[in-house]
Amino acid sequence: MRREVRLIILLLTVIHPSYIGAQSLAPTTNPNSSRIDLKGLTKKAASGNIESQRRLGFAYQFGNGVDKDINEAIRWYRVAANHGDPIAQNNLGYLYETGPEGVKDLEEAGRWYMRSAVYGNPEAQLNLGLLYLKGAGVQKSTDDALSWIRRAVDAEYPRALTALGFLYATGQGVPKDPNKAFQLTRKAADKHEPGGQALLAALYAEGLGVSKDAVEAVKWFRKAAEAGEASAEYGLGIMYELGQGVKQDAQEALRLYRRAGEHGSMEAQEILGEIYELGKIVKADYQEAATWYRRAIDQGNTCSATRLATMLFRGKGIEKNVGEAVKLWTWAADKGDSDAQFNLAEMYMTGSGVQRDFAKAYSLFTQAGKTLDVSEQLRELSSKMTREETVDAH
């Protein structure tokens, strides 16, 4: 995929749920503090001190001075939240939204975000708005989403400014308006909000709402990257690889992609898989490619699944595993990846690695045909299929 296109994809990844929620923390608690008086804090919390209850929840959430324990974090946040603490309510909502299996409960997340949002907590208002936007744990409602996000914007909450700027940039729930997107995002960036800085850089890179300016894009990508924002590291890597706004430097691009990938950028992980598979910038390393593809797949990246499946099917630099290849193609095909649909259709047409099934093949080719030219394959299949198979395919 062309890197220029990936800058547009960047716009779609800046407001990622995990990015927004990652800062849903109690602002009165120092996240870098690793030393706490556990005995004293627990005593105060047990005696009813709300701030201590919240701080104890934070300590267990992040393992600050204690062993990390999400269940203990939830227990202490809940105590503070039930006493009406809006910060604990928001943090509790975040744990239920993003927690591991057995903890994650989007409906519960929505309830706690709502309680905190009603108290006027702009972080919770934004988080609740995003749930409504996605229809996660609550009934999907663009009107409710915008209502809560705008409340957070009215409070000048920087992440909400970025979120609303993103919506105007992409036309989600509102008429697409690049000028409004730029104004809101610039406001967030001026408040030193890394996501806003990354989005502003992308707007400059694409010339959306502002004159295209690669040098200005690099400046804002760099500011956000220095704050550890993965999408900015990814974007800056693209600028270095293409030599836009900065001297072309493939090794610096690779370094930035790796940083972004380590920080969770799915797009950077996909690029790294591609770089190592195809031997771009570095010597081909198929094991390394597979590692990065798998990390991207874990975040739902279908392109990485399709590429890894191809490697597994052919035994390209890694152990051949047709069964896993089929599973990956099937997963990606179900999510609408046209390349996966095409590859899987060919397998069912030829009976390679799966039981031959012309009806399935025809159906998959038809789905892939929304973006790929499959006329030749459909003609060939039609000549081989029985009437019953034709009926099943439709």
C-alpha positions, 0 to 999 in steps of 0.5 A: 500500500502506498505510504501517501495513503497511509497518512489518510489512514492515520486520520482514522487511527488518532482517535483510537478507543485505547488512546482516549481511555489511556488517560482516563486517570485521576489527575491528582495522582502521580502516575510516575510515583512508585513509592506509596505508604501502602499500610497508611493509604489502606488505613485511610481508605478503609476509614472512608477517605475518598481520595485514598480509596481512589489513590489505592485503586490507581496503585493497584491498576498500574502496580505503583508500589504494589503488585498490579491487581485489576480486581483490587483496583476495581474494588477500591475505585468502586468504593470511592465511586459509590461515595460519589467520586467522579474521577473514580467513576470514570476510571472504573468505567475505563477498566470495564471498557478496556479490561481483560476477559472476566473484567471487560463489561461495556454496559457496566463501563457505560453506567459508570461513565454516565454517573461521572459525566453527569457530575460534569467530568469532561473525561467521562463525557468524552468516553461516554460520547465515544461509546455512543458513537461506536454503540459499545455497551449503549445503544448507538446514537450519533446525537447522544455521542455529539452531545456528550463530546460537545459538553467536554469540548465546552469544558475545553478538554483537549482530548475532546477538542481532538475527538470533535476535530477528528469527526469533522475531518472524517465526516462522522456524525457531522457534515465533513468540515476540514476548516472546523477540523483544523480549528478544533485540532489546532486548539488541542495541539496548542494545549500540548495534547499529543493526539491533537498534535498528531492529527494536526500534523496529518491535516498539514500533511494532507492539506485538509482545512489548511494549506499543505505543508510537509515541514509544518507536518513534520514539526507537529508529528515530532512534538507528539512523537516526543510525548510518546504518541504512537500515531505520531511516531508512525506518521513521522516515520512515513515522512522520513521514508518518503522524504517529505518535509525532511531529508529522506532517511530509511533507517530513521523511518524504520526506527520510528516505525519500531517505536510506534509498533512497540507503542501499539500502532497497528499500522506501524506493526503492519508496515514492519511486517511488510518491511521484513517480509519484502526486505525493504530497508533491511534484509528480509527476515520472515520470522520477524515479519510474522511476529509483527504481522501477528501483533497487528492481527491481535489488534484486528488488522486484516491486511496483516492476516492475509499476508501472514496467511499467504506466508503460512500457505506457501511456507515462505520463510516460516513453517508451512501451516495450511490449516492456520492459513485457512483460519486467518483468511477466513477471519479476514474474509469475514471482516470484509478483506477482499484479498482474503476473500479472493484467496479463500475462494481460490482454495475452495474452487481448487480444493487446495487445503480445504474440501472443494466447494464451488458454492462457497467459492462463488460466494467468496469471489462475489464478495471480493468482486466489490473491489477486485476484478473476478469476472474470469473466476466467476465465469470459470466457476459457473461452467463447472457448477450444478444448478443446486450449487448455483442456488446455494451460492446465491 
